[in-house]
Amino acid sequence: MATAPKAYTINHLAQETGVDRVKLGKVLAGVDPDATDGERDKWLIKTVVKHLLYGVSDKTKTSLEAATAQTAENKAQLSSIALKEKQGLIVEIAEVQQVLEPLFTAIKTRILALPTRLAARLAGLKEASAIKVVLDKSVRDALEEVSNFDPSNIELNEEKK
């Protein structure tokens, strides 16, 4: 009749194997105990030998595999980003800012100029419909002017790498 394998504490394993207790503690640090007596963790001899020989716990292998998979995924994402950048599907934020800043500045300038340009003209008008016509035309003219904005005329400041 076969007997159940016996589990041992780190102290007992150190005595039986002649391996330093501190080293055993480090080797078994990430290894789930095979048993516990309520106070102390215990391991089977085969568990200890496996980890002493191969030096890697199952948890560490799982972590390494996960890290390797994450690294591969990150490399794939970087390759995808580089390809999209070459295709012109991705652009630098600074480039977008360089293109849009003049457009927004032109819009802001045109809108802020409206009160000054219209004050004298509107002051003499008494009919709301006439005021509306002047305002409508002025706003449309301002928007038409900025709608002709051509981003290809913008010279990008590319930093030299």
ABEGO torsion letter per residue (X at the ends): XBBBBBBBBAAAAAAAAGBBAAAAAAAAAABBBABBAGABBBBBAAAAAAAAAAGBBAAAAAAAAAAAAAAAAAAAAAAAAAAAAAAGABBBAAAAAAAAAAAAAAAAAAAAAAAAAAAAAAAABABAAAAAAAAAAAAAAAAAAAAABBAAABBBBBBBX
